[in-house]
Amino acid sequence: MKPLAALFGRRARLRWLHLIIGGALLMPYFLVGTVLVGMAGGGEQLFSSLYAQLVAFALALPMAAVTGFFALVRPLSVAAARALCGVPPALLADGPARTRQARVRTAVWYTLHLALGGIISGATLALPPFAVAVTALPFFAGLRDTWLLDGPEALREPWALALAPFAGLAMLVALALAAAVAGEVLARRAPVLLGPTPEDRLAAAERRAADLAVRNRLARELHDSVGHALSAVTLQAGAARRVLDRDPEFVREALSAIEETTRRTVGELDSVLGLLRQDGEPDEEGTAYGPGLDALDGLLAHCGAPVAYEREGGPGDPGAVDPVVSREAYRIVQEGLSNALRHGGGGPSPVRLLIAVRERELEIVMENPLGERPAGLRPGGGRGLRGIAERAVLLGGRAEARPYDGLWRLTARLPLTVASPTPVPGTARRAEGRR
């Protein structure tokens, strides 16, 4: 059954169809070649001369090869190879052929497809009727007086006529075998000739890197804005629950802080959704999404922990820091506060924050006491510090976080200006340790 499936199975039939399509595509070139041969030879016995048809076929192939250099030939050929040749999609390139190497490969494939397709198509049109006629010779006496038996007298012998059906069947099997072999040749050559070139692989890698950069950016935005809000709301709600019966004033303040935190977070969530709507690009005015250092006072006032805030050089003043840097600095401070809320040791003044505008960089230093017991590792934890490091590196700065003299210190140094608001994907330096 396997030999029959190889010759007449679904895949073999689809590849045969692919070859017939190649023969159909060859016909315009073949007709032009026929005209050229007719002009050169006077047109006498053009269609009855095998030599003239072979010359026309040979003239058609270079013309087909020239057509194969057009950029759109590759996606059409790839679509046909995927659907009819059974070539896995991952082995074939996507999009038009734009480089010289890709166009040369496509032209070779196109010429090979049309050449094999022309041969198999011609055989498919001519051989089956002849094979059927040969098979019917023993049963129809009228066929024996036609040109089918023009030749040696031995062909009219009874034994020759008895073998005629087997000869006709053998012709059909030979045709199927030729089509299967030609289809297999095309299927094996497709990954080489229609597969991605090094330039295609580089372009695909750049597209994947760009998509990954956008996904990572959205993940950082959600982690820092929503994660901080949930940490602050959880802390404030827990504190309010513990003093609900004996300190109503504190409960009112906590509820007010929760309300303000959630309202601010809804606005930040709208900014993140803006990134989705605009594919992660800046808005029309070139400004960055989300709050910047000018909104830091509101964040510190309702963060759920007292903060000793020091600033040098007016980091929140308009024009002092690039808007993109200001926005990323806000997110770094926000994540630092979230870590202090989750893992800090508490106390009357647990968090110290310094933001200073130096000559060429913005410096952020956050310190909070370490907890008495190490914080338990959460599944998937550590994303916050990785996000801080990525933000800094993508801007051309650096960040680190580590224990220092009984405190947990987060330090980030960012350039005051950036060349482009859209960061280029790169390898981010990971912060030391996991929170």
C-alpha positions as CSV (number, residue, x, y, z in Angstrom):
1,M,0.0,0.0,0.0
2,K,2.9,2.4,0.7
3,P,4.1,2.3,-3.0
4,L,0.6,3.0,-4.2
5,A,0.2,5.9,-1.6
6,A,3.5,7.3,-2.8
7,L,2.3,7.4,-6.4
8,F,-1.4,8.1,-6.0
9,G,-1.9,9.3,-2.4
10,R,-3.2,12.8,-1.4
11,R,0.3,14.3,-1.2
12,A,1.3,12.8,-4.5
13,R,-1.9,14.2,-6.1
14,L,-1.3,17.7,-4.7
15,R,2.3,17.7,-5.9
16,W,1.1,16.6,-9.3
17,L,-1.3,19.5,-9.3
18,H,1.5,21.8,-8.4
19,L,3.5,20.6,-11.4
20,I,0.5,21.1,-13.7
21,I,0.2,24.7,-12.4
22,G,3.9,25.1,-13.3
23,G,3.2,23.8,-16.8
24,A,0.3,26.3,-17.1
25,L,2.6,29.1,-16.0
26,L,5.2,28.0,-18.6
27,M,2.7,28.3,-21.5
28,P,3.0,32.0,-22.2
29,Y,6.8,31.8,-22.3
30,F,6.6,28.6,-24.5
31,L,4.3,30.4,-26.9
32,V,6.7,33.3,-27.2
33,G,9.5,30.8,-27.8
34,T,7.4,29.1,-30.4
35,V,6.9,32.4,-32.2
36,L,10.6,33.1,-32.2
37,V,11.3,29.6,-33.6
38,G,8.7,30.1,-36.2
39,M,10.2,33.4,-37.2
40,A,13.6,31.9,-37.5
41,G,12.5,28.7,-39.4
42,G,9.7,30.1,-41.6
43,G,7.0,28.3,-39.5
44,E,7.1,25.1,-41.5
45,Q,6.1,22.0,-39.5
46,L,6.5,24.0,-36.3
47,F,4.1,22.0,-34.1
48,S,4.9,18.6,-35.6
49,S,8.7,19.0,-35.2
50,L,9.9,17.7,-31.8
51,Y,13.2,19.6,-32.4
52,A,11.3,22.9,-32.8
53,Q,9.3,22.4,-29.7
54,L,12.4,21.5,-27.7
55,V,14.1,24.7,-28.9
56,A,10.9,26.7,-28.0
57,F,11.0,25.0,-24.5
58,A,14.7,26.0,-24.1
59,L,13.9,29.6,-25.1
60,A,11.0,29.8,-22.6
61,L,13.1,28.9,-19.5
62,P,15.4,32.0,-19.6
63,M,12.3,34.2,-19.9
64,A,10.8,32.5,-16.9
65,A,14.0,33.0,-15.0
66,V,13.8,36.8,-15.6
67,T,10.3,36.8,-14.3
68,G,11.4,35.0,-11.1
69,F,13.5,38.1,-10.1
70,F,10.4,40.1,-9.4
71,A,10.0,40.5,-5.6
72,L,6.3,39.2,-5.4
73,V,7.2,35.9,-7.1
74,R,8.5,34.5,-3.8
75,P,5.4,34.9,-1.7
76,L,3.3,33.4,-4.4
77,S,5.7,30.5,-4.8
78,V,5.9,30.0,-1.1
79,A,2.1,29.9,-0.8
80,A,1.9,27.2,-3.5
81,A,4.8,25.2,-2.0
82,R,3.2,25.2,1.5
83,A,-0.3,24.2,0.2
84,L,0.6,21.7,-2.5
85,C,4.2,20.4,-1.9
86,G,3.7,19.6,1.8
87,V,6.7,21.8,2.9
88,P,6.5,22.8,6.6
89,P,5.8,26.6,6.8
90,A,8.7,27.1,9.2
91,L,11.2,26.1,6.5
92,L,10.0,28.8,4.0
93,A,10.5,32.5,4.0
94,D,7.8,35.1,4.5
95,G,7.4,38.2,2.4
96,P,8.8,39.4,-0.9
97,A,12.3,38.7,-2.0
98,R,14.2,42.0,-1.4
99,T,17.8,41.0,-1.5
100,R,19.8,39.9,-4.5
101,Q,20.5,36.5,-3.0
102,A,16.8,35.9,-2.3
103,R,15.8,36.9,-5.8
104,V,18.4,34.7,-7.4
105,R,17.1,31.7,-5.3
106,T,13.5,32.5,-6.2
107,A,14.4,32.8,-9.9
108,V,16.1,29.3,-9.8
109,W,13.1,27.9,-8.0
110,Y,10.6,29.4,-10.4
111,T,12.6,28.2,-13.4
112,L,12.9,24.7,-11.9
113,H,9.1,24.6,-11.1
114,L,8.1,25.7,-14.6
115,A,10.6,23.3,-16.3
116,L,9.5,20.2,-14.4
117,G,5.9,21.3,-14.6
118,G,6.1,21.8,-18.4
119,I,7.5,18.3,-18.9
120,I,5.0,16.6,-16.5
121,S,2.1,18.6,-17.9
122,G,2.9,17.7,-21.4
123,A,3.2,14.1,-20.5
124,T,0.0,14.2,-18.5
125,L,-1.9,15.6,-21.6
126,A,-0.4,13.2,-24.1
127,L,0.4,9.9,-22.4
128,P,-2.9,8.9,-20.8
129,P,-4.9,8.9,-24.0
130,F,-2.2,6.9,-25.8
131,A,-1.9,4.4,-22.8
132,V,-5.7,3.9,-22.9
133,A,-5.6,3.3,-26.6
134,V,-2.8,0.8,-26.2
135,T,-4.6,-1.0,-23.4
136,A,-7.7,-1.3,-25.6
137,L,-5.9,-2.8,-28.7
138,P,-6.8,-6.5,-27.9
139,F,-10.5,-5.6,-27.5
140,F,-11.1,-3.2,-30.5
141,A,-10.0,-4.5,-33.9
142,G,-10.5,-1.1,-35.4
143,L,-7.6,0.3,-33.4
144,R,-5.2,-2.2,-34.9
145,D,-5.4,-0.5,-38.3
146,T,-4.5,2.9,-37.0
147,W,-1.0,4.5,-36.6
148,L,-0.7,2.8,-33.2
149,L,0.6,-0.3,-34.8
150,D,2.7,1.3,-37.5
151,G,6.1,-0.4,-37.1
152,P,7.4,-4.0,-37.1
153,E,5.1,-6.7,-38.0
154,A,5.7,-8.4,-34.7
155,L,3.5,-5.9,-33.0
156,R,0.5,-7.5,-34.6
157,E,1.3,-10.9,-33.2
158,P,-1.2,-12.3,-30.7
159,W,1.4,-12.3,-27.9
160,A,2.1,-8.6,-28.5
161,L,-1.5,-7.8,-28.4
162,A,-1.9,-9.8,-25.2
163,L,0.8,-7.7,-23.6
164,A,-0.7,-4.4,-24.8
165,P,-2.9,-3.8,-21.7
166,F,0.1,-4.3,-19.4
167,A,2.1,-1.9,-21.5
168,G,-0.6,0.7,-21.3
169,L,-0.8,0.3,-17.5
170,A,3.0,0.5,-17.3
171,M,2.9,3.8,-19.1
172,L,0.4,5.2,-16.6
173,V,2.5,4.0,-13.7
174,A,5.6,5.5,-15.3
175,L,3.8,8.8,-15.6
176,A,2.8,8.7,-11.9
177,L,6.3,7.8,-10.9
178,A,7.8,10.6,-12.9
179,A,5.3,13.1,-11.3
180,A,6.1,11.7,-7.9
181,V,9.9,12.1,-8.4
182,A,9.5,15.6,-9.8
183,G,7.3,16.6,-6.9
184,E,9.8,15.1,-4.4
185,V,12.6,17.1,-6.1
186,L,10.6,20.3,-5.8
187,A,9.7,19.6,-2.1
188,R,13.4,18.9,-1.2
189,R,14.6,22.0,-3.1
190,A,11.9,24.4,-1.6
191,P,13.6,24.9,1.8
192,V,16.9,25.7,0.0
193,L,15.6,28.0,-2.7
194,L,12.5,29.5,-0.9
195,G,13.9,29.3,2.6
196,P,14.9,32.4,4.5
197,T,18.3,34.0,3.6
198,P,20.6,35.3,6.3
199,E,19.1,38.7,5.7
200,D,15.6,37.3,6.2
201,R,16.6,35.6,9.4
202,L,18.1,38.9,10.7
203,A,14.9,40.8,9.8
204,A,12.8,38.2,11.5
205,A,15.0,38.3,14.6
206,E,14.7,42.1,14.7
207,R,10.9,41.9,14.4
208,R,10.8,39.3,17.3
209,A,13.1,41.6,19.3
210,A,10.9,44.6,18.7
211,D,7.7,42.6,19.6
212,L,9.5,41.3,22.8
213,A,10.6,44.9,23.7
214,V,7.0,46.1,23.5
215,R,5.7,43.2,25.5
216,N,8.4,43.7,28.2
217,R,7.6,47.4,28.3
218,L,3.9,46.7,28.8
219,A,4.7,44.1,31.5
220,R,6.9,46.7,33.3
221,E,4.2,49.3,33.2
222,L,1.6,47.0,34.6
223,H,3.9,45.6,37.2
224,D,5.1,49.0,38.5
225,S,1.8,50.9,38.4
226,V,-0.8,48.2,39.3
227,G,1.7,46.3,41.6
228,H,2.5,49.4,43.6
229,A,-1.1,50.3,44.0
230,L,-2.1,46.9,45.2
231,S,0.8,46.8,47.7
232,A,-0.1,50.2,49.0
233,V,-3.8,49.5,49.2
234,T,-3.2,46.2,50.9
235,L,-1.0,47.8,53.5
236,Q,-3.4,50.6,54.2
237,A,-6.4,48.4,54.4
238,G,-4.6,46.0,56.8
239,A,-3.6,48.8,59.0
240,A,-7.1,50.3,59.0
241,R,-8.6,46.9,59.9
242,R,-6.4,46.5,62.9
243,V,-7.4,50.0,64.4
244,L,-10.9,50.1,63.2
245,D,-12.5,50.1,66.6
246,R,-10.1,52.4,68.5
247,D,-8.9,55.0,65.9
248,P,-11.6,56.0,63.4
249,E,-9.6,59.0,62.3
250,F,-6.8,56.8,61.1
251,V,-9.2,54.7,59.3
252,R,-10.6,57.7,57.5
253,E,-7.1,58.8,56.5
254,A,-6.4,55.2,55.2
255,L,-9.6,55.1,53.2
256,S,-8.8,58.5,51.7
257,A,-5.3,57.3,50.8
258,I,-6.8,54.1,49.2
259,E,-9.2,56.2,47.2
260,E,-6.4,58.5,46.0
261,T,-4.2,55.6,45.1
262,T,-6.8,53.8,43.1
263,R,-7.8,57.0,41.3
264,R,-4.2,57.6,40.4
265,T,-3.7,54.0,39.3
266,V,-6.8,54.1,37.0
267,G,-5.1,57.1,35.2
268,E,-1.9,55.2,34.9
269,L,-3.7,52.1,33.6
270,D,-5.3,54.3,30.9
271,S,-1.7,55.3,29.9
272,V,-0.7,51.6,29.6
273,L,-3.8,51.0,27.5
274,G,-2.7,53.9,25.4
275,L,0.5,52.0,24.7
276,L,-1.5,49.1,23.4
277,R,-3.7,51.4,21.2
278,Q,-0.7,53.2,19.8
279,D,1.6,50.2,19.5
280,G,4.0,51.4,22.1
281,E,4.9,54.6,20.2
282,P,5.0,58.1,21.6
283,D,1.9,60.3,21.1
284,E,1.7,62.9,18.4
285,E,3.4,65.6,20.5
286,G,6.3,63.2,21.2
287,T,5.6,63.1,25.0
288,A,5.9,60.0,27.0
289,Y,2.9,58.2,28.5
290,G,2.4,58.2,32.2
291,P,3.4,60.5,35.1
292,G,6.8,62.0,35.5
293,L,8.9,63.4,38.4
294,D,6.5,66.4,38.6
295,A,3.8,64.0,39.9
296,L,6.1,62.5,42.5
297,D,4.7,64.4,45.5
298,G,1.3,62.8,45.0
299,L,2.8,59.4,44.9
300,L,4.8,59.9,48.1
301,A,1.9,61.4,49.9
302,H,-0.2,58.3,49.5
303,C,2.3,55.5,49.2
304,G,1.5,53.9,52.5
305,A,4.8,54.6,54.3
306,P,6.5,57.8,55.5
307,V,9.3,58.9,53.1
308,A,12.1,61.4,53.8
309,Y,12.4,63.0,50.4
310,E,15.5,65.0,49.4
311,R,16.0,66.6,46.0
312,E,18.8,68.5,44.4
313,G,18.7,70.5,41.2
314,G,14.9,70.6,40.8
315,P,14.3,67.3,39.1
316,G,10.6,68.0,38.8
317,D,11.0,71.4,37.1
318,P,9.9,71.5,33.4
319,G,12.9,71.2,31.1
320,A,15.3,70.0,33.8
321,V,15.0,66.3,32.8
322,D,13.9,64.8,29.5
323,P,10.2,63.7,29.7
324,V,11.1,60.1,28.8
325,V,13.7,60.0,31.5
326,S,11.4,61.7,34.0
327,R,8.7,59.1,33.3
328,E,11.1,56.1,33.7
329,A,12.5,57.7,36.9
330,Y,9.0,57.9,38.3
331,R,8.5,54.2,37.6
332,I,11.8,53.3,39.3
333,V,10.8,55.3,42.4
334,Q,7.4,53.6,42.4
335,E,8.9,50.1,42.2
336,G,11.3,51.0,44.9
337,L,8.5,52.1,47.2
338,S,6.6,48.8,46.4
339,N,9.7,46.8,47.5
340,A,10.0,48.9,50.7
341,L,6.3,48.3,51.5
342,R,6.6,44.5,50.9
343,H,10.0,43.9,52.5
344,G,11.0,46.9,54.6
345,G,11.6,46.7,58.3
346,G,9.2,49.4,59.2
347,G,9.9,52.2,61.7
348,P,9.0,55.9,61.9
349,S,11.0,56.8,58.8
350,P,11.6,53.6,56.9
351,V,12.3,55.1,53.5
352,R,14.9,57.7,52.4
353,L,14.7,59.0,48.9
354,L,17.2,61.3,47.1
355,I,16.8,62.5,43.6
356,A,19.5,64.7,42.3
357,V,20.2,66.4,38.9
358,R,23.9,66.2,38.3
359,E,25.9,67.7,35.5
360,R,25.0,65.0,32.9
361,E,22.8,62.5,34.8
362,L,19.9,62.0,37.1
363,E,20.7,60.1,40.3
364,I,18.1,58.2,42.3
365,V,19.0,56.7,45.7
366,M,16.4,54.9,47.9
367,E,17.2,53.3,51.3
368,N,14.9,51.4,53.6
369,P,15.7,49.2,56.6
370,L,15.9,45.5,56.0
371,G,13.2,43.3,57.6
372,E,14.0,41.2,60.6
373,R,13.3,38.1,58.5
374,P,14.0,37.6,54.8
375,A,11.0,38.0,52.7
376,G,9.6,34.8,51.4
377,L,10.1,34.1,47.7
378,R,7.0,34.6,45.6
379,P,6.4,32.5,42.5
380,G,7.7,34.6,39.6
381,G,9.2,37.2,42.0
382,G,12.1,39.4,41.2
383,R,10.5,41.0,38.2
384,G,10.5,44.4,39.8
385,L,14.3,44.7,40.1
386,R,14.8,43.3,36.6
387,G,12.3,45.9,35.3
388,I,14.3,48.7,37.1
389,A,17.6,47.4,35.5
390,E,15.9,47.2,32.1
391,R,14.6,50.7,32.3
392,A,18.0,52.1,33.2
393,V,19.9,50.2,30.6
394,L,17.5,51.0,27.8
395,L,18.0,54.7,28.5
396,G,21.8,54.3,28.6
397,G,22.1,54.3,32.4
398,R,22.6,51.8,35.1
399,A,20.9,50.5,38.3
400,E,21.8,48.3,41.2
401,A,20.1,47.1,44.3
402,R,21.8,45.4,47.3
403,P,22.1,45.3,51.1
404,Y,24.3,48.1,52.4
405,D,25.2,48.7,56.1
406,G,22.0,47.3,57.4
407,L,19.8,48.9,54.8
408,W,18.5,48.0,51.4
409,R,19.8,50.5,48.9
410,L,18.5,51.0,45.4
411,T,20.7,53.3,43.2
412,A,19.9,54.3,39.6
413,R,21.8,56.7,37.4
414,L,20.0,57.9,34.2
415,P,21.1,60.3,31.5
416,L,19.3,63.6,31.5
417,T,18.4,63.3,27.8
418,V,17.9,60.4,25.4
419,A,18.3,60.4,21.6
420,S,15.0,58.6,20.9
421,P,11.9,58.1,22.9
422,T,11.6,54.5,21.6
423,P,14.3,52.4,23.2
424,V,16.2,49.9,21.2
425,P,16.0,46.3,22.4
426,G,19.1,45.2,24.3
427,T,20.4,43.0,27.0
428,A,19.5,44.4,30.4
429,R,21.8,44.1,33.3
430,R,20.1,42.3,36.1
431,A,20.1,43.7,39.6
432,E,22.0,41.9,42.3
433,G,19.8,39.6,44.4
434,R,16.0,39.0,44.3
435,R,13.4,40.8,46.3
